[in-house]
């Protein structure tokens, strides 16, 4: 039995019918309806966030590939022009730089100790 006496094709009928259907679904749950509605909204948010996150991660990966390929192409062109190998590493520029003079520290020897405090060399 219809509660609303508005005509069937009126604009208000479209609004009230939707409200009645939602009320049947959510109001029968009682106090748990707010928890269910909040959980549903949070799940929708997580779905949207994860979709946009994966899309952004994909674009970032493609951009990094593009930059790497451009850098590699420039290195190849420079190698073909000069005829010598290009060093991989930080470019400190031409001229005197202290960073060029300081040798890198050697790696320490690998040590391993157990819970008793005994030290073993590997």
Secondary structure, 3 states (H helix, E strand, C coil): CCCCCCCCCCHHHHHHHHHHHHHHHHHCCCCHHHHHHHHHHHHHHHHHHHHHHHHHHHHHHHHHHHHHHHHHHHHHHHHHHHCCCCCCCCCCCCCCCHHHHCCCCCCCCCEEECCCCCEEEC
